[in-house]
């Protein structure tokens, strides 16, 4: 039995205890989802880790096979931006992450959902998913190569043998992609999209995909699945990726109901959040495989 460990992202050979590191010491600036969009005449970016505009944790639930997280973003609009009458002066959005693991394949599925909870419409909504893979760990951080797979609309990184990559389902074609140096990544008003550049390896690379999700009116939400897979060979990687895609399509119809549950909209008191964080940490520590 093998699995992708949740906290550090590695292939675990359970019969021998050997591990193949894929993502060592995850970096705050290049891990997980970012959302970019236009609103009130300006470009805005919500990151999963941002000291300037941090999110508020609303609730979370950790389990052996599924983790669920809800956070809330707040951002005061700079003076001078055009705001619809009565819309207020703050951009607000809820972000939902529902992560499904498996004990049988080297893949897991992230369902990312964004809900507009203010009175200002979001246009040109983009999801960026970014990973700073270091196959083999820090000792091998600069020995990877990458490519964009047009068939699967996937970004794939490898060290010549072990492969790891991610994509969505066919309903969500990729708008832009990149595999470049982590410290050169820029997403802002001047660079609102990835640049479709794949650096020649071997090198220190991050992998990124961008999807265009259209307009998000007040009260609306968008859901997009992101499937991450790994394999000790190219063939095994694609087998696990396809299985993850198939499973994501089965689960996807349930997501609107799940993120609309009353408990997902509630903000838990700080004491409860601390207690839940402690339980989640203990749960993750006990996991031998995902």
N, C-alpha and C positions, 0 to 999 in steps of 0.2 A: 504494500500500500504506500502511496505517496500523495503528498498534498502541497498546496501553497500556504505557507505559514502567514498568518494575518498581519503580524506586527512588522516583520522585517522583509517579507516577500522572498521566500526561498523555497527551493524544491527540497523536500525532506524524504529521504529514503528510509522508510520506517523499519524495514527488515534489517538494515545495517546501521542505521543511525547517522549515516553520512548526510551532509547537507551541501546543496549547490546554491550559493548566494546570488540573488538577482538584484535586490535593492538593499544596500547596506547603509545603515544610519540615515534614514530618509531625511532629505533636506526640506526645510520649511518652504523655500521659495519655488520648489519644483516637485510638488506631489499633490495629485488629486485635481479637483475641478476648480476652474475659474469661470465666471460669467461676465461677459462684456455686453454693453448695450448703449443705445442712444436714448436720452430722455431730457426734456426741457432744454433742448438746444445744445447739449453737451454729451461727451462720451464718459461712461462710468464703468468701473471694473470692480467686481466683488470677488475677492480671493478667499481660498480656504484658510489662509493665514496672512493677516494684514494688520500691522501695528497701527496704521493710520485710521483704518475703518474696520475695527474688529467686529466679528459677529457675536450675537448673544445666543448662548445655548438655551434652547427651549425644553427639549426632552430627548432622551435616548433610551434605547433598550438593546441589550446585548444578549445574544443566545449562541448556542453551539453551531447553528446553521444559518442564522439570519441576524444581522445587526440593523437597527433603524435609528436614524438621527434626524432631528429637526433643529435648525438654527434660524435666526432672524438677523437680517442686515438692516442697518439704519445709516443714512448719509444725508446730512444737511446740504441743501443746494447752495452753491456759491451765489452771492449777490449778482444780479444782472441776467440770470438765466430766465427764460420765458416759461412761466408756470400757468397752466389753465386756471381760470377763475375758480376760487374755492378749493383748489387742490392742495393747499398747504405748501410748506417749504422744505419737505423732507421726502427722500426716496426711501421706500421700505419694500422689502421682499422677504419671503420665506424660502428656505432651501431645505429640501428633503433628500436624504441619502438612505437607500435601502440596499443592503449588501447581502447577496446570497452566495453561500459557500457550498462546496460539495466534498464528499469523502472519496469519490471514485475517479475524478478527473483533475488534471492540473489546470483548473480555471476557476474564476469566480466572476459574478455579475454585479455591477454597480448600476442601480437605477437612480439617476440624478433628476430631481424635479425642482423647478423654479416657479414660484407664484408671486404675481404682482399684488402686493397688499397696500398699495397707495392709490391715489387718484390721478396719477400721471402715467400715461402709456409708455411702454418700452418698445423701441423699434430696433430692428437689426440685432436681435438678441443672438448672442454667440455663446456656445459652450466650448471651453478649452479644457482638454484633459492632458495633463503633463506628468511625465515620470522621468526621474534621473536614474535610469538603470545602471548598475555597475555589476555586470555578470562576473561572478567569481569573487566579489567583495572589493574592498578598498585596494588590495594588492593588485587588482586587475582592472582598475577603474578606467584606464585609458586604452583598453585593448578591444573595444567593441566596434562593430559595423552596423549599419542600419539601412533599411530600404522601405519604400512605400509600396504596398501590394494593392494594385488597382482592382483586382477581382474582389477581394475582401474589404477594400477600403480600410486597410489596417496599416499601422506603423509597426515595424518589426525590428528588434535589435538582437544581435547574436555575437558570439565570440568565435564563430566558425563551427560550433557544435551545438551548444545550448542556445535555444531561441526563446524569446519572450516578447510579447506584443499585445496590442489591443485594438479594438474596433467597435462599431455599433452594429445594428442589424441593417439589412438592405433598405429599410424605409428611411434611413438617415444617412444620406451620402455625405462624405467629407467635403467641406468647403476649402480647407487649407490644411497643410501638414508641415512638419519640420523635424529634423534631427540635427542638432547643432550643439555648440558649446553651451553649457548651462549658464555661465556668467554673461553670455551675450544676449540672452532672451530679453526682448522689450515688447510689452503690450501696453499701449497708452493711446492717447488721442491722435498722435502722429503715426503710431504703428498699431492700428486696431486689429490686425490679423497676423497669423503666422505667415512666413514668407515662402513656403513651398521649396525650401532648400534642404537637401540631404548632403551633409558633409561626408567626404570620403574618409573611411577609416583605414586602420584602427585608430581610435581616438576616444577622448572623454566626451560622451554624447548624452543629451537628453532627447526623449522622444515626445512629440506633441501632435495632437489632432485638434481640429476646430470644426464645429458643426454650426450651420446657420439655422436658427429656430424661428425666425420671422418676428412678428409683432406680438407683444404680450399686453393686452388691455388690462385695465384695473380689474382685479378679481380672477383673471385667467391664470392657468398654469400650463407648463410644458413638461413632459417626461421623456427622457432619452436613456436607453440602456447603453452601458459601456462594458464590454466583455474583455477581460484580461486572461491570457493563457500562457502557458509555458510548456517546454518539452526539451528532452535531452537530445533531440534531433529535430530537423526541419519537419519531417513527416509527423512525428508525435505532436509537435506544436500545432500544426494545422488540424490534426484530429481533435485535439482538445479545444481549439478555437471554434471549430464547427459545432461541437457538442454544446459549448457555451452559448453560441448563437441560437441554436435550436431551443435550448432551455429558456433563454431570455424571451423568445417569442411566445412560449407557453405562459410565462409568468406575467408578461406585460399587461394583458387585459385587466388584471387584478389591481394594478398600481393606482389608478384613479380612486378606487374605493379605499385603498389602504392609506393614502396620504390625506384623504378627506375625513378620516376617523376623528371624532372629537378630541381624543387624547393627543393626537398629533398637532392640534392647534393650540394647546394649552402650554403656558410657561410654568415649569415646575419651580418651586421655591429653591433658593440657593442651597439650603441645607440638604434638600432632597437630591439636587443635582450632584452635590459632593458625594453623597451616599451612593448614587447610581454610578458615578465615575469610579468609585472604589470597587463596586461590584463588577463593573465592566472590565477593570484592570485585572481583577482576580480571575474572571472568566477567560480573558485572553491568555493569561499566564498558564492556565490549565490546559489550553488547547495544544494537542500534539500535532494536529494537522487540521486543514480547513477544506 
